[in-house]
């Protein structure tokens, strides 16, 4: 893909992800929460310009810092998201203002890394940003699924009797 198409893909992905996360959304603990980050990573790794051939060491260092930044943003985003369990047992999440601050800091750090790379003459392709976005989404989704699975079971109404009962966590043995 061309650099412009990659940049548009990244911008669209970020806008969609951010917009969706500030609305309440159900966490699917059994689904393929890892699929989108893996697809983004595969697309990023298929591109030949991930590492600048003329500045290999500096380029790899910048890529590593970019990935660490992505992992930190994903973890910060997941831990600042609010999660709750509804009465039917479904677990929901919604990003908070703190999540928005994490995103803002992450974007600032990434712009700083891009500027630093440009200052030292490293050619930076959008595939590094796409790979870091994949890392961010993978860590965030993984932590949210883990948090959702560790939620205490919510009281659900038993249709036959109408009294609340608690779902078994599967740890009880008789």
N, C-alpha and C positions, 0 to 999 in steps of 0.2 A: 504494500500500500504506500501511497505517497505520504509525505510528511503532513500535508494539509488534511488529508483524510484521517490520519492518525490523530491529529490535534482535534479535529471535529468529533471523532469517536470518544476521545478522552473528555472533552467538554460536555458532550451529551451524557456520557456515563456518570460524570460527577454531578451534573445538575439533576438527573433522574434519581440518583442514589440519595443525594441530600434532600431533595424535595420529598421523596418517599419516607425518609427516616424521621421527618418532623411531623408526620401523621402517625397515628397509632397503627401498628401492623402486627399481625399474629405471627408468632415464632413457630415455625414448623420444625420440631426437633427431630423428626424422623425422615425429613426430606433430603433433598440434594442441595443443602445450603452452601456447599463448597463448589458447585458447578460453575457459576458465573466467574468467580476468581480464577478457577483453573482455565476456563476459556480465554479470559483476558491474558493470563500468563502465557498460554500457548501462542496467542497472537503476537505478544511482545517478543517471545523467544524466537519466533520464525523470522523476525526482521534482522537483516545483516548488520545494521548500524548500532547495535546495543553497546558495543565497545569501540572507541576511537582507535584505529590501528596506529596512528601516529603518536598518540599519548596513552598507550595501553595501561600503564600503572595508575596514572592519575584518573583515567576514565573508570577503571575498575574500582578505585577508591571512592570516587564520586557515586558510582552505582551502589556500592555497599552502604554508603551513608544514606543514599536515597531509600534503599530497602529498609534500613534500620528506622529511618524516619517514618516510612509507611507502616512498619510493624508497631511503632510507638503510637502513631495516630489511630490505628485500628484498635489497639488496646485501650487507649484513652477514650475513644469514642464509645466502645462497648461498656466500659465501666462508668461512664457518665450518662448512659442511657437508662431511662426508667423502665423497669419491667414489673409486671403484675400478673396475677392469676385471676381470671374471671370465675364466676360461680360454676360454670360448666367445665372448668379444669383447663381451659385454653390459656396459654401464656402469651401476653402481648408486650410490645416494647414501643417506646417513643423517645426520640432524642430530646435532650434538654438544652437550655441555654449554654450550659457548660460544654455540651457536645459541639455546639456551634463555635465556641471559643477554641476547642481542640482543632476543629477543621480550619479555622482562621489561622491559628498558629502553624498548623501543618502546611497550609498553602504558602504562608510567609517563609517558612523554612525551605520549602521546595524552590520558591523563587530565588532565595538566597543561594541555594546550591547551584541553580542554573546560572545565576550571575557570576558565581565563583568559577564555575567551569568555563564560562565565556571569557572571563578575565585571564585565565591561564591558557586559553586557546584550545580547549577540548571541544570537539564537535560532539554535541549531545543530540541524540535522536529521541523522538517521542516514545520509543519503545521502552526506555528506562522509566519514564513516568507511568506508562501503562503497566509495567511490571510492579512498580511500587503501589499503584492503585489496587492491583490484584492482591498484593500482600496485605494492604489495609483492609480490604473487604474480607479476605480469608480469616484474618485474626479477629476482626470485629464479629463476623458471623459465628466463628468457633466459640468465642467467649460468650456471646449471647445464647447460643444453644446450650452451652455448659451451664450458664446461669439459669436458663429456663428449666433444664432437667433437674436442677437442685432446688427448685422452688418447692415449698411445702404444698402438699395436696390441698386443694380448695374444697370446701364443703359443696356437695352437689345434691340436688334434691332427688330423692328416690321416687320414681313415678308411682310405684305401687302403694307406698305408705305416706308420702308427702313429707317425711322428716329428713333432715340433712344427714348425710353419711359422708365419710371420708374415703377417698380413693386409696387403695393399698399402694404402697411404694414398691412392693415386691420383695421387701426385706424381711417381712414377717414370716415366721415359720411356726407351725403348730405341731 
